[in-house]
Amino acid sequence: MSAQNLIVKFIAIPTEHARHLQSGGCDENGLIPEKMISDGDGFPCRHCLKGIEKGEEVLVISYRPFPEKQPYAESGPIFLHSKTCVSHNNNGKIPDNIKSQGITLIRGYNSENRIVYGTGKAIKSSDIEAESVKMFEADNIAYIHARSAANNCFTCRIERA
């Protein structure tokens, strides 16, 4: 498939992991999720990929979006609805929590889950699909991480459709 026809998928954290945390399970650091109340601004859920509304309870957890521990397997704080939410539909549309960021960091990874140096950059969030398609033109890019430009928190994984 040529880059012009490539559609990308925006992948949220796995539902099984979200349910584990929402039911009181421990995060990547072995800690029970912290709870806080959303003020309605800046609390994007990494499972439904939508904002957590004002007054709703938020889980703050440490998340490592990699299959195993290794030097490039960063973990960091993310937000999750405290109550169950429906996983983001991989319909090729840009998720709400990316659209609301304004600027998004993207970075490519190879099939060994290592950063492909030179791929990291800050982009306009509205350009994320085009920028991802462009990055996927390189054969050594297995997937892309989207991250918050303001806080460098993991937003979602991007894959070829």
Backbone bond lengths (Angstrom), bond angles and torsions (degrees), N, CA, C in turn:
res aa  C-N    CA-C-N  psi(-1)  N-CA   C-N-CA  omega(-1)  CA-C   N-CA-C  phi
1 M - - - 1.461 - - 1.521 108.17 -
2 S 1.295 117.53 133.19 1.467 120.55 -179.84 1.516 110.35 -77.35
3 A 1.317 115.46 160.62 1.464 120.45 -179.04 1.523 111.25 -60.13
4 Q 1.332 117.60 -32.19 1.462 120.19 -179.08 1.533 111.98 -65.61
5 N 1.347 117.63 -27.18 1.460 121.25 -178.26 1.526 113.04 -98.86
6 L 1.306 116.57 -6.61 1.455 120.84 -175.65 1.522 111.05 -68.68
7 I 1.289 115.57 129.96 1.462 122.17 172.56 1.527 106.07 -110.03
8 V 1.309 116.65 139.23 1.460 119.93 -179.67 1.518 110.88 -102.25
9 K 1.334 115.01 156.32 1.459 122.01 176.69 1.519 108.38 -112.59
10 F 1.312 116.22 138.64 1.457 122.98 175.65 1.528 106.83 -102.73
11 I 1.326 116.35 116.12 1.464 122.18 -171.10 1.530 110.47 -107.33
12 A 1.326 115.48 121.02 1.471 121.95 177.50 1.527 109.73 -80.67
13 I 1.331 116.50 173.52 1.463 118.80 174.68 1.534 107.77 -62.92
14 P 1.328 117.68 149.04 1.466 120.51 -177.17 1.530 112.56 -59.81
15 T 1.324 115.66 142.33 1.466 121.53 -179.56 1.527 111.22 -58.49
16 E 1.340 117.35 -40.79 1.473 119.51 -179.28 1.527 110.74 -59.10
17 H 1.333 116.04 -39.30 1.467 119.93 -179.64 1.533 110.49 -70.68
18 A 1.335 116.27 -41.60 1.466 120.00 177.96 1.528 110.48 -60.13
19 R 1.337 117.11 -45.22 1.467 120.30 -179.23 1.529 111.15 -65.17
20 H 1.322 117.12 -37.56 1.468 121.41 176.67 1.531 109.94 -57.37
21 L 1.321 116.22 -46.90 1.466 121.05 -179.06 1.525 111.59 -70.99
22 Q 1.333 116.93 -41.13 1.466 120.94 -179.42 1.525 111.77 -66.74
23 S 1.326 116.99 -21.76 1.468 119.90 178.05 1.529 112.13 -95.90
24 G 1.348 116.45 12.58 1.462 120.77 174.44 1.514 115.25 97.14
25 G 1.335 117.51 6.94 1.461 120.99 178.41 1.518 112.01 -68.78
26 C 1.307 115.93 162.49 1.465 121.94 -177.44 1.528 112.16 -80.83
27 D 1.332 114.78 153.51 1.465 121.30 179.54 1.529 110.64 -89.48
28 E 1.331 116.83 -167.32 1.469 122.81 -177.29 1.524 113.15 -59.59
29 N 1.328 116.82 -25.54 1.463 121.28 179.95 1.524 112.77 -95.90
30 G 1.335 116.37 7.71 1.457 119.79 -179.65 1.517 113.44 76.34
31 L 1.331 116.69 19.20 1.466 121.69 -177.92 1.522 111.29 -106.78
32 I 1.331 115.27 146.98 1.462 121.09 171.74 1.531 106.87 -67.71
33 P 1.342 118.46 137.40 1.468 119.64 -179.62 1.529 112.44 -55.86
34 E 1.320 115.29 139.08 1.463 120.34 172.68 1.521 107.86 -76.41
35 K 1.331 115.70 151.93 1.466 120.61 179.33 1.513 109.56 -119.86
36 M 1.320 115.00 141.82 1.457 121.59 174.22 1.521 107.78 -149.84
37 I 1.314 116.03 172.16 1.462 121.51 179.04 1.523 108.55 -107.06
38 S 1.330 115.49 131.47 1.463 121.03 -179.42 1.520 110.86 -68.58
39 D 1.330 115.15 137.54 1.464 119.63 172.30 1.529 110.10 -91.92
40 G 1.346 115.58 5.38 1.461 120.87 177.18 1.510 114.80 87.68
41 D 1.330 117.06 0.08 1.460 119.65 -177.48 1.526 109.95 -133.52
42 G 1.324 116.48 115.85 1.454 119.73 173.72 1.510 116.22 85.99
43 F 1.317 118.29 25.60 1.458 121.95 176.74 1.528 109.59 -121.69
44 P 1.326 117.86 76.47 1.464 120.75 -179.26 1.532 111.77 -84.52
45 C 1.311 116.91 126.19 1.459 121.89 177.80 1.529 108.80 -74.64
46 R 1.327 116.63 133.22 1.466 120.71 -178.24 1.520 112.70 -89.34
47 H 1.325 117.22 6.67 1.463 120.53 176.05 1.526 110.94 -104.44
48 C 1.318 117.88 -51.49 1.470 120.06 177.68 1.526 111.48 -88.69
49 L 1.331 116.18 -13.47 1.473 124.27 -178.99 1.527 112.27 59.81
50 K 1.348 114.46 36.77 1.465 122.19 174.54 1.522 108.23 -126.57
51 G 1.317 115.91 163.58 1.454 120.52 177.10 1.518 111.57 -69.55
52 I 1.321 116.37 147.40 1.459 121.74 175.47 1.525 106.54 -90.27
53 E 1.317 115.56 120.90 1.464 122.08 -172.26 1.530 112.89 -65.17
54 K 1.322 114.57 154.51 1.462 122.05 177.34 1.529 109.84 -55.15
55 G 1.330 115.50 132.86 1.460 121.99 178.66 1.520 114.35 90.05
56 E 1.337 117.85 -13.10 1.463 120.72 178.72 1.527 110.55 -80.80
57 E 1.325 115.18 148.60 1.459 119.98 177.09 1.534 110.16 -75.89
58 V 1.325 114.98 138.76 1.463 123.68 -177.63 1.524 108.80 -119.14
59 L 1.331 116.23 139.12 1.459 120.58 169.72 1.520 107.81 -97.05
60 V 1.313 116.62 134.08 1.464 122.60 175.18 1.524 105.66 -110.18
61 I 1.322 115.55 119.37 1.463 120.17 -175.47 1.527 111.00 -133.35
62 S 1.305 115.07 163.87 1.459 121.27 169.55 1.526 106.68 -95.16
63 Y 1.327 116.02 133.04 1.468 120.85 -177.26 1.521 110.23 -132.34
64 R 1.318 115.87 137.54 1.462 122.42 176.05 1.526 107.45 -118.42
65 P 1.338 118.28 105.12 1.473 121.19 -174.89 1.530 113.65 -82.22
66 F 1.300 116.68 45.60 1.462 123.08 -179.25 1.522 108.74 -136.34
67 P 1.339 117.91 153.11 1.466 120.13 -176.79 1.526 114.74 -74.07
68 E 1.332 117.73 -22.63 1.459 119.72 179.53 1.519 109.88 -148.50
69 K 1.329 115.07 162.53 1.459 119.97 176.95 1.521 108.94 -76.04
70 Q 1.311 115.55 136.26 1.462 123.78 176.34 1.522 106.36 -167.34
71 P 1.317 119.20 170.39 1.466 120.25 -172.68 1.530 115.44 -56.62
72 Y 1.327 118.21 -29.47 1.464 120.65 -177.94 1.526 112.93 -93.59
73 A 1.313 117.27 -0.67 1.462 121.78 -175.94 1.526 110.60 -84.87
74 E 1.314 115.03 78.76 1.465 120.57 179.81 1.529 110.82 -67.33
75 S 1.304 115.93 147.26 1.461 120.54 168.53 1.521 106.48 -126.39
76 G 1.306 115.04 152.87 1.454 119.02 -179.24 1.511 111.20 -167.47
77 P 1.326 116.54 176.79 1.456 120.83 -175.88 1.523 112.73 -74.37
78 I 1.331 114.98 139.77 1.467 122.02 171.20 1.522 107.95 -141.03
79 F 1.333 115.46 167.66 1.463 122.19 178.71 1.521 110.22 -110.60
80 L 1.324 114.27 151.55 1.455 121.91 -179.56 1.522 107.70 -146.91
81 H 1.339 116.82 141.16 1.462 118.74 172.13 1.532 108.44 -55.92
82 S 1.308 117.02 139.67 1.458 121.02 176.71 1.529 110.55 -69.80
83 K 1.326 115.57 -37.83 1.469 120.97 177.59 1.523 108.51 -92.14
84 T 1.321 115.73 158.01 1.460 119.03 -178.79 1.527 110.78 -59.66
85 C 1.312 114.91 142.66 1.461 122.06 176.62 1.525 107.20 -135.20
86 V 1.311 115.86 161.33 1.461 121.50 -178.62 1.521 109.05 -82.45
87 S 1.314 116.46 133.95 1.462 121.23 179.82 1.525 110.86 -60.63
88 H 1.326 115.52 148.83 1.463 121.55 177.05 1.523 109.91 -55.45
89 N 1.322 115.80 134.72 1.459 122.55 177.46 1.523 108.43 -80.88
90 N 1.316 117.40 117.99 1.465 121.45 -179.04 1.523 110.65 -74.08
91 N 1.325 115.89 67.96 1.454 121.05 -175.93 1.526 112.88 -97.35
92 G 1.309 117.43 9.67 1.458 120.81 179.74 1.516 113.98 82.83
93 K 1.325 117.43 -5.92 1.467 120.25 178.67 1.522 109.75 -85.62
94 I 1.314 115.51 147.56 1.461 120.46 179.15 1.532 108.87 -66.23
95 P 1.340 117.88 125.89 1.467 120.82 -179.46 1.534 112.25 -62.54
96 D 1.333 114.65 151.34 1.465 121.30 -179.83 1.521 112.13 -54.33
97 N 1.349 117.28 -42.34 1.465 118.21 -174.93 1.525 112.52 -71.02
98 I 1.315 118.73 -19.47 1.469 120.10 173.46 1.522 109.50 -81.84
99 K 1.327 116.87 -43.58 1.473 120.29 179.89 1.522 111.35 -56.44
100 S 1.331 116.21 -36.85 1.466 120.07 -175.87 1.527 113.07 -78.63
101 Q 1.341 118.60 -10.73 1.465 120.73 -176.83 1.524 113.34 -74.39
102 G 1.313 117.96 -30.62 1.463 119.97 -175.84 1.510 112.05 82.98
103 I 1.321 116.42 -59.38 1.467 123.08 176.25 1.529 107.18 -123.88
104 T 1.319 116.29 135.06 1.466 122.59 179.97 1.522 109.01 -127.73
105 L 1.315 116.09 141.78 1.461 120.94 172.18 1.520 108.16 -89.99
106 I 1.335 116.92 136.18 1.456 120.21 172.07 1.523 108.35 -125.90
107 R 1.338 114.87 148.65 1.459 120.13 -179.09 1.523 108.17 -151.20
108 G 1.336 116.66 133.39 1.452 121.82 -179.05 1.519 112.84 -89.06
109 Y 1.339 114.86 148.10 1.462 122.84 177.80 1.522 108.98 -128.01
110 N 1.335 115.94 150.06 1.460 119.85 178.59 1.529 110.46 -91.61
111 S 1.318 116.89 -177.88 1.466 121.13 -176.59 1.527 112.87 -68.67
112 E 1.321 117.56 -12.24 1.463 121.46 175.76 1.525 111.56 -97.11
113 N 1.337 116.69 13.34 1.467 123.92 177.45 1.517 113.04 64.12
114 R 1.322 115.91 32.42 1.461 122.45 177.92 1.521 108.86 -108.67
115 I 1.325 116.51 146.02 1.463 121.54 176.24 1.525 108.96 -60.26
116 V 1.319 115.89 136.29 1.461 120.67 170.67 1.523 105.10 -93.25
117 Y 1.321 115.47 106.66 1.462 120.34 -174.90 1.520 111.37 -60.03
118 G 1.329 114.46 142.29 1.453 121.52 -179.58 1.513 113.72 92.34
119 T 1.346 117.46 -4.70 1.468 119.38 -178.43 1.521 113.26 -93.61
120 G 1.311 118.67 -18.96 1.459 120.90 -176.40 1.512 112.32 -70.83
121 K 1.335 114.95 131.72 1.463 118.75 176.10 1.519 111.04 -162.28
122 A 1.324 114.50 156.99 1.462 122.06 175.17 1.522 107.30 -92.96
123 I 1.334 115.57 131.38 1.463 120.88 -177.89 1.522 110.02 -131.85
124 K 1.327 116.66 162.35 1.462 119.93 170.34 1.525 106.84 -67.50
125 S 1.315 116.77 131.36 1.463 120.78 -177.01 1.518 112.14 -56.86
126 S 1.307 117.39 -33.33 1.467 120.84 179.44 1.527 112.08 -66.77
127 D 1.333 117.42 -16.89 1.470 122.04 179.85 1.522 112.93 -97.15
128 I 1.323 118.05 7.93 1.467 119.73 -171.07 1.522 113.11 -62.36
129 E 1.319 118.05 -37.65 1.465 118.74 -179.97 1.526 110.52 -65.90
130 A 1.323 117.40 -49.15 1.468 121.17 -179.62 1.523 111.34 -62.58
131 E 1.327 117.40 -41.48 1.467 120.83 179.67 1.529 111.28 -67.26
132 S 1.331 116.75 -36.21 1.464 120.48 178.01 1.523 110.66 -67.54
133 V 1.319 116.53 -44.03 1.464 120.95 177.64 1.525 109.81 -58.28
134 K 1.331 115.73 -43.82 1.467 120.22 178.92 1.535 110.59 -62.04
135 M 1.339 117.09 -43.35 1.462 120.11 -179.68 1.528 110.95 -64.69
136 F 1.342 116.96 -37.07 1.460 121.03 -179.54 1.532 113.10 -70.73
137 E 1.314 118.08 -6.70 1.466 119.89 174.48 1.527 110.90 -64.77
138 A 1.316 117.29 -24.36 1.471 121.66 176.79 1.528 108.62 -80.14
139 D 1.308 116.58 127.59 1.467 121.41 -177.78 1.522 113.54 -63.30
140 N 1.329 117.84 -24.77 1.465 120.13 -176.24 1.527 113.66 -85.01
141 I 1.319 118.52 2.17 1.469 121.39 177.48 1.527 108.80 -92.26
142 A 1.334 116.72 112.49 1.462 121.88 178.59 1.527 111.09 -87.34
143 Y 1.327 116.45 -37.10 1.463 121.75 179.13 1.517 108.24 -161.52
144 I 1.321 115.02 170.59 1.466 122.61 -177.53 1.524 108.03 -128.40
145 H 1.312 116.46 143.77 1.460 120.63 168.95 1.519 108.59 -103.05
146 A 1.329 115.09 136.49 1.460 122.05 169.33 1.516 105.97 -102.26
147 R 1.330 115.73 136.70 1.458 121.40 -177.90 1.523 109.76 -136.83
148 S 1.304 115.14 156.30 1.459 121.63 174.87 1.523 109.09 -65.08
149 A 1.320 116.92 127.30 1.468 120.11 177.36 1.525 110.67 -70.61
150 A 1.319 117.65 -30.09 1.461 121.00 -177.54 1.527 112.24 -73.86
151 N 1.336 117.04 -39.49 1.462 120.07 -173.33 1.528 114.55 -126.74
152 N 1.309 117.68 -1.20 1.468 124.60 178.92 1.525 113.31 64.10
153 C 1.330 118.09 19.65 1.460 121.14 178.30 1.527 110.11 -76.30
154 F 1.321 116.68 143.05 1.462 122.34 176.55 1.520 109.39 -58.80
155 T 1.328 116.71 131.91 1.462 121.92 177.33 1.518 110.42 -104.09
156 C 1.333 116.99 -56.81 1.456 121.37 178.00 1.522 109.61 -167.03
157 R 1.304 114.62 171.55 1.463 122.09 176.24 1.525 107.35 -100.93
158 I 1.314 116.68 144.59 1.458 121.75 177.92 1.519 107.46 -119.42
159 E 1.331 115.43 130.66 1.458 121.22 179.28 1.519 110.01 -128.08
160 R 1.336 115.40 162.74 1.459 120.51 170.75 1.526 107.47 -67.07
161 A 1.309 117.08 142.72 1.470 120.06 178.63 1.520 110.36 -78.22
